[in-house]
């Protein structure tokens, strides 16, 4: 699950809750503004693409700073 700390539409606090509901989710945090982090930031894009293409699970607690 990708959560954005400054998302006006989807509160960041709900990200971890949804990941827990899925049972196997990881939380990736983008410390930026806006509703979507993918593909807006290289850090999140690399983590998501790595998982979707290579099945490489992102490290637990990954936080990506805003530029």
N, C-alpha and C positions, 0 to 999 in steps of 0.2 A: 504494500500500500504506500502510495506517495502522498504525503501531506505537506501543505504549504502553510507556514506560520502566519502569513498575511493574506489568507484566502477569504475574500468577502462573502463567498457563497457556501463554502463547506468548512465549518469550524475545525481547526487543526486538532482540537481535543478529541474529536470523533475518530481520528485515524487509527489510534491504537485500539479503540473499542472494536472497530470493524475488523482489524487484523486478528484480534482475539476471537471474534465470532467465526471467522473463516477457519481457525484452528491451526493453520500453517503459515499465516501471513507474517511478513517482516515489515517494519515501518521504516520508510526512507523519508527524511525530512529535508525540505528545501526552505531555507530561512529567507524567503523572498516574498514578494507581493504578487497577487493575481490568483486566478482560479486554476491555472495549470502550470505544472513545473516541467512536464514532458511535452515537447522537446525544447523548452525554453532555456534550460541550463545544461551545460556539458556534463556536470557531475551526475545529475539524475539520469540524463540520457544514456550515459555509459553504463550505469548500474542496471537500468531497465533493459537496454539492448543486450547486455551481457547475460541477463537471465533469459530473455526471450529467444536469443539466438544460440547461446552456448550452454544454457541451463546452469550458469554460474550464479549461485545464490549470493546476493549482496551481504556484506558484513552486517551483523546486528548493530542497530543504533546509528546507521550511516546518516550523517548530517552534512548538507551541502550549503555553503554560504552563498548569499546573494552577491551578485557582482556589483 
